[in-house]
Amino acid sequence: NKKEEEDSVKADGTLQRKIVARRTGDLKNLDKTWVSSHVVIKKGSLVIYKDEKSLKEDLPQFEEPILHCTIEQDSKQKKKHVFKFTSIIGTTYLFQATSQPEMDNWITKIREVRDLEDSQIKHEHSTLSDKPQEVITDNADKDNTIGSVVSDKISEAGSVEANLRPEKKKSKSLKKKTSKYIQKEKG
């Protein structure tokens, strides 16, 4: 099914990249210099390979989910054609394309995948909430279900209450001991 995998690739190319922020705050893994990487958008992720050889061997360096990412041109950089990608977990990459149209294409493709993923999740969520709830038609089943739920809740409440009682006693006896100690110290 190599064809299916190829169809799922939305963009593919070599870009300069730099990691400027990590969710963990681990500064050791940040790139101080720009490095060439092969970048692929597939299966809802931005996948970064060291080079084309590691792409062929399917050995990614990094893989970031595109869902809920932010993507924008970064005009603060000295380099031209730089865009910033920040994943949902907070890892931020800078990428440099070779031209303005190439950069615009990457930004557009990433936004398309992000928006498609987001709309699919919203659709799945609305489809799930539109499903009718289980309806009990037999009154005997209804009584058994309600009785079982009530019984479970009473058991839970009883066990919670039983666990709380000793704590209350301990705190009262602790208060008594504390007040006796204080009175001894004063006297």
N, C-alpha and C positions, 0 to 999 in steps of 0.2 A: 504493500500500500504506500509505496514511495510517492505515487501520484497524489494521494490524499494529503500527505505531509507537505508536498510542494504547493498544493492548492491553498493550504492554511498559512503559508508564508506571505505576509502582507508587504514586507519591505526587507531589503537585504543589501548590505554594502559596507564599505570600509570607511570608518570615521575616526577622527582623533577624539580621545576621551580623557576625562579627568574626573576622579571621584572627589567631591568637595565636602560631603557631609555623610556621616553614618548615623543610623539610629542609635547604635550602641555608644556613640561618642568616642570610639576607639580611633585615636588620631594616627596610630601606626599604619592603619590600612588606607589612609588617604593618599591620593596621588599628588606628588609635588610637581610633577611634570606631565606633559601631554604624551599619551602613548597611542599608537595605532591599534585599532581593534576592529574585528569584523562583527557587525551588529545585525541582528535579525529580529523582525517582529513576527512571532508565530504563537499560536494557541493562547492568545491573550497575554503574552509576556514579551518583554524586551530582553532578548538573550544576547549576551556579549561573549564573544570568543576572542582568544588571543590573536588568532590569525585564521586564514582559510583552511589550513591543515587541521586545526582543532575543530573547525566547523564540520569538515568531512568525517572526522572521528567522533563527532557529537560530544565534545568535551568542553562545555561552556565554563567560562571564568565566573560569570555572574548571570543571574536570571531574576528579573524584577517583574512583578505583576503590573500590568498597565491599568487595571481597574482602579479608579479613584486617584490616578496620578495627576500631577500638574505638569504641564509642558508649555514652555514659552521661549521666545527669542530672548537672549541675554545680551543686551546692547552695552552692558557695563564692562564687558571684556575688551581687552586690547585687540584680541584676534577678531577677525571678521567671521560671519556666518556661524555664530555659536548659539546653541539652544540649550536650555536647562530642563532636565527631566528629574522630577522628585517623585519617588514611589510612595505608596500608601504607608509604608513603614518608616519613611523619612530619609532614605538614602537618596542623595542628590548627585547627579552626574552632569557634567558639562560635555557636550559633544560639539565638534567642529566639522561642518560640511565644507566641501570645496567651492560651493557657490551658493548664492541666495536661493535660486530655484531648488537646489538639492535640499537645503535646509528647510525651506517651506514644504517640500514634499514629505520629509521625515515628520515634521510637526503635524501636518495634515493626516498622515497615515496613523500616527500614534493617537491622535484625537479621535479618528474614525473608530479604531479598535476599542478605545476607552469608552466612547459613547455607545457603541454596539453592545459591549459587555454590560454596561450600566442598564441599557434598555432591556436586555435579555433578563437580567436579574429582576428588574421591576416587573416585567411581564410574568415571570415565573411566580413572583410573590403575589401578584394580583390574581393569577390563575389559581394558586393555592387557596387564597382567601375567598374565592368565588365558589369553591367546592361546597356542596351542601354538607352539613354536619350529620353524623350518624343519627338516624331517627329510630326510636324503639317503638314498634307497633304493638307488641304484646304486653299487656299490663303486668303480667307475671314477671316478664323480663325487666320491665321498668321498676317494679317493686324490689326485685333482687338486686338490680344495679344500684338503686338509691340506698337500699339497706346496706349493701356492701361498702359503698362510699362512706356512709354515715358511720358505720362500724369502724372502718379504717381511721377516720378522722378522730373518733372518740379514743381509739387505742393510741394514736399519735399524741393527742392532748394529754392522756393519762400518763404516758411515758415521759413527756416533757415536764409535766407537773411533778412527777415523782423525782425527776432529776433536779428540779429546782428546790424542792423542800429542804434537803440537807444543806444546801448553800445558805438558805435563809437562816436555819438554825445556827450554822457556823458563824454567820455574820452577827447574829444576836449575841451568841456566847462571846465572840471576839469583842463586841462593844462592852459587855459586862466586864470582861477581863481588863480591857483598856481603862474603863472608868475606875475600877478598883485600883489599878496601878497608879493612875493619876492621883487618886485620893491618898494613897500611901505616900507618894512623893510630896504632896502638900503637907501632910500631917507629920 
